[in-house]
């Protein structure tokens, strides 16, 4: 009986996991590839990103480790749908990410550097912070389905 219960629980757990795929969100320090000179950028990945279907791709280099991930988001609020059919999510971040982003944004040059936002395998944008980060950060470029996945992720973790 105990073995049957454990097997049933495992099957139910796998079924629930398949119904609600986890969302992967990563925010990376980035730099235009043409401006990425010196040993600081050694080991960074190169990404070709087109900001629109009609625009040619721009080359960026991105840090090997993200500044924050979906694990750092404790809550979020979806914004209005933008002209390009994407949404902005204002995310509240946990204390660890808040310290990390506060340290990063304390350097004035980092406020103007692009940050690469990636959801799953899709790059959403390479926009700068412009303002220091506190406990919230605006993440731009989400599709409606990604907003729904993020909401399910926050609700079910």
Secondary structure, DSSP 4 states (H G I P E B T S, - for coil): -HHHHHHHHHHHHHHHHHHSPPP-EEEEEEEEGGG--SGGGTTPEEEEE-SSTTSPPEEEEE-SS-SEEGGGEEEEEEEEEPTTS-EEEEEEE-HHHHHHHHHHHTSHHHHSSEEEEEETTEEEEEEE--S--SSEEEEEEE-HHHHHHHHHHHHH-
